[in-house]
Amino acid sequence: MIELNNVSKKYVSYRDVIYALNNVSLKVNDGEFICITGESGCGKTTLLNVIAGMITPTEGEIRYDGLITSRDKKEVQKYRRERMGIILQDHSLLYDRNVYSNVELPLLLKKTEKEECKEKVCDWIKRVGLEDKMRSYPDRLSGGEQQRVAIARAMVGGADIVLADEPTGSLDEDNALSVVGQLKDLVRDGKTVIMVTHDLDLIEMCDRHIRMEKGKIVSDI
């Protein structure tokens, strides 16, 4: 479980104080598929980045399965590294590496043994349906295929929690549905998915819908 208690993130600009997040409390249970929506600038990406540990909140507390960010910093860093996967809208793939090498990268950084690395990479490439594109380079893939590579790369290290920031933002309807379908498959496997999206048509595919306005959660159903 991930739990945010009275979390705020504020920025000071001259005499103004701007709250990107304003006193947000939230519980995310294991195995949930959550979407976060709201107008541009409402704080949804900031919320995702706070959960990911990419932004440090100004106030409040975050817990990961009982680990408290302000107290167990080394353990929290280990938790994030081993249990979280992040998927970005622009894929962030390396265009000088093929599909296999892009998915392999997190395991190389963890110094995973060669045979284990090969097994995990091939498994995840197969799971996202790209086994016939394993040696292809990103510029030869469609936008939807690139995003599926990003999903495999996020998951290959054993992540239990997937944080996806507008993963369908640059995709057409068919590719968007395909990518969200891949995320739903992860939930069926017991993973937790938190997705920021502007596409209201995708809400029905999620278990829970959080809507934000001006740095606050105004609806959670």
MORAGI-V552388 format. One record per pair of residues at least 6 apart in sequence whose C-alpha atoms are under 8 Angstrom apart, sorted by sequence separation. I is the first residue (numbers start at 1). J is the second residue. D is the distance in whole Angstrom. If there is no record, write none. Layout:
BEGIN
I/J/D + I/J/D
END
This chain:
BEGIN
11/17/6 + 12/18/6 + 38/44/7 + 49/55/6 + 50/56/6 + 62/68/6 + 63/69/6 + 125/131/6 + 186/192/8 + 187/193/7 + 203/209/7 + 211/217/6 + 212/218/6 + 10/17/7 + 11/18/5 + 37/44/7 + 50/57/7 + 61/68/7 + 62/69/6 + 69/76/6 + 155/162/8 + 168/175/8 + 169/176/8 + 186/193/8 + 210/217/7 + 211/218/6 + 212/219/7 + 10/18/5 + 11/19/6 + 36/44/6 + 61/69/7 + 62/70/8 + 67/75/7 + 68/76/7 + 94/102/6 + 138/146/6 + 154/162/7 + 168/176/5 + 210/218/8 + 211/219/5 + 10/19/4 + 11/20/8 + 46/55/7 + 61/70/7 + 67/76/6 + 93/102/7 + 108/117/8 + 122/131/7 + 125/134/7 + 210/219/6 + 211/220/7 + 9/19/6 + 10/20/6 + 107/117/6 + 183/193/7 + 209/219/8 + 210/220/4 + 8/19/7 + 9/20/5 + 10/21/7 + 51/62/8 + 168/179/7 + 209/220/6 + 210/221/7 + 8/20/7 + 9/21/5 + 10/22/8 + 64/76/7 + 167/179/8 + 168/180/8 + 208/220/7 + 209/221/5 + 8/21/5 + 9/22/7 + 104/117/7 + 208/221/6 + 7/21/7 + 8/22/5 + 104/118/8 + 7/22/7 + 8/23/5 + 64/79/8 + 130/145/8 + 6/22/8 + 7/23/5 + 8/24/6 + 6/23/4 + 7/24/5 + 104/121/6 + 5/23/8 + 6/24/5 + 7/25/6 + 103/121/6 + 5/24/7 + 6/25/5 + 130/149/8 + 4/24/7 + 5/25/5 + 128/148/6 + 147/167/7 + 4/25/5 + 5/26/7 + 20/41/8 + 100/121/7 + 128/149/7 + 184/205/8 + 3/25/7 + 4/26/5 + 20/42/7 + 21/43/6 + 100/122/8 + 103/125/8 + 180/202/8 + 184/206/8 + 3/26/6 + 4/27/6 + 20/43/5 + 128/151/8 + 3/27/4 + 125/149/7 + 128/152/7 + 2/27/6 + 3/28/6 + 21/46/7 + 100/125/8 + 127/152/8 + 177/202/8 + 180/205/8 + 1/27/7 + 2/28/5 + 20/46/7 + 21/47/7 + 1/28/6 + 2/29/7 + 53/80/8 + 125/152/6 + 143/170/7 + 144/171/6 + 1/29/5 + 52/80/7 + 124/152/5 + 143/171/6 + 167/195/8 + 169/197/7 + 1/30/6 + 162/191/7 + 164/193/7 + 166/195/7 + 167/196/8 + 168/197/8 + 169/198/8 + 160/190/8 + 161/191/6 + 162/192/6 + 163/193/6 + 164/194/6 + 165/195/6 + 166/196/5 + 167/197/7 + 169/199/8 + 121/152/8 + 124/155/8 + 144/175/5 + 148/179/7 + 160/191/5 + 161/192/5 + 162/193/5 + 163/194/5 + 164/195/5 + 165/196/5 + 166/197/5 + 52/84/8 + 124/156/6 + 143/175/8 + 144/176/7 + 147/179/7 + 159/191/8 + 160/192/6 + 161/193/6 + 162/194/6 + 163/195/6 + 164/196/6 + 165/197/7 + 166/198/7 + 161/194/8 + 52/86/8 + 99/133/7 + 100/134/5 + 144/178/7 + 148/182/8 + 99/134/5 + 100/135/6 + 121/156/6 + 144/179/7 + 98/134/7 + 99/135/6 + 120/156/6 + 23/60/8 + 98/135/5 + 99/136/6 + 98/136/5 + 99/137/6 + 98/137/4 + 99/138/7 + 97/137/6 + 98/138/7 + 96/137/7 + 97/138/8 + 95/137/6 + 95/138/6 + 94/138/8 + 95/139/7 + 93/138/7 + 103/149/7 + 9/56/8 + 10/57/8 + 102/149/8 + 103/150/7 + 106/153/7 + 9/57/5 + 10/58/6 + 105/153/8 + 8/57/6 + 9/58/5 + 103/152/6 + 104/153/7 + 107/156/7 + 7/57/6 + 8/58/6 + 9/59/7 + 99/149/7 + 103/153/4 + 106/156/7 + 107/157/6 + 7/58/8 + 8/59/5 + 102/153/7 + 103/154/8 + 106/157/6 + 7/59/5 + 8/60/6 + 104/156/8 + 6/59/7 + 7/60/4 + 93/146/8 + 103/156/7 + 6/60/5 + 7/61/6 + 128/182/7 + 5/60/6 + 6/61/7 + 7/62/8 + 91/146/7 + 4/60/8 + 5/61/5 + 91/147/6 + 4/61/6 + 5/62/6 + 93/150/7 + 4/62/5 + 89/147/8 + 92/150/8 + 3/62/6 + 4/63/7 + 91/150/6 + 2/62/7 + 3/63/5 + 2/63/6 + 3/64/7 + 1/63/8 + 2/64/5 + 88/150/8 + 1/64/6 + 2/65/6 + 87/150/6 + 1/65/5 + 87/151/6 + 1/66/8 + 87/154/7 + 86/154/6 + 85/154/4 + 84/154/8 + 85/155/6 + 83/157/8 + 85/159/6 + 82/157/7 + 83/158/6 + 84/159/5 + 85/160/8 + 87/162/7 + 89/164/8 + 82/158/7 + 83/159/4 + 84/160/6 + 85/161/6 + 86/162/6 + 87/163/6 + 88/164/6 + 89/165/6 + 91/167/8 + 82/159/6 + 83/160/5 + 84/161/5 + 85/162/5 + 86/163/5 + 87/164/5 + 88/165/5 + 89/166/5 + 90/167/8 + 83/161/6 + 84/162/6 + 85/163/6 + 86/164/6 + 87/165/6 + 88/166/7 + 89/167/4 + 84/163/7 + 86/165/8 + 88/167/6 + 89/168/7 + 87/167/7 + 89/169/6 + 90/170/8 + 89/170/7 + 52/163/7 + 48/163/7 + 48/165/7 + 45/165/7 + 48/194/8 + 48/196/7 + 33/184/7 + 45/196/7 + 44/196/7 + 33/187/7 + 32/187/7 + 31/187/6 + 31/188/8 + 36/194/7 + 31/190/5 + 32/191/8 + 33/192/6 + 34/193/6 + 35/194/6 + 36/195/6 + 37/196/6 + 39/198/8 + 30/190/7 + 31/191/5 + 32/192/5 + 33/193/5 + 34/194/5 + 35/195/5 + 36/196/5 + 37/197/6 + 38/198/7 + 30/191/7 + 31/192/4 + 32/193/6 + 33/194/6 + 34/195/6 + 35/196/6 + 36/197/6 + 37/198/6 + 30/192/6 + 31/193/7 + 32/194/8 + 33/195/8 + 35/197/7 + 29/192/8 + 37/200/8 + 35/203/7 + 44/212/7 + 43/212/7 + 42/212/6 + 43/213/7 + 35/206/6 + 42/213/5 + 43/214/7 + 44/215/8 + 34/206/6 + 37/209/8 + 42/214/5 + 43/215/5 + 33/206/5 + 34/207/6 + 35/208/6 + 36/209/6 + 37/210/6 + 38/211/6 + 39/212/8 + 41/214/7 + 42/215/5 + 43/216/8 + 33/207/5 + 34/208/5 + 35/209/5 + 36/210/5 + 37/211/5 + 38/212/5 + 39/213/7 + 42/216/8 + 32/207/6 + 33/208/6 + 34/209/6 + 35/210/6 + 36/211/6 + 37/212/6 + 38/213/6 + 32/208/8 + 34/210/7 + 36/212/7 + 24/215/8 + 22/214/8 + 24/216/6 + 21/214/8 + 22/215/5 + 23/216/7 + 24/217/7 + 20/214/7 + 21/215/4 + 22/216/6 + 19/214/8 + 20/215/5 + 21/216/6 + 19/215/6
END
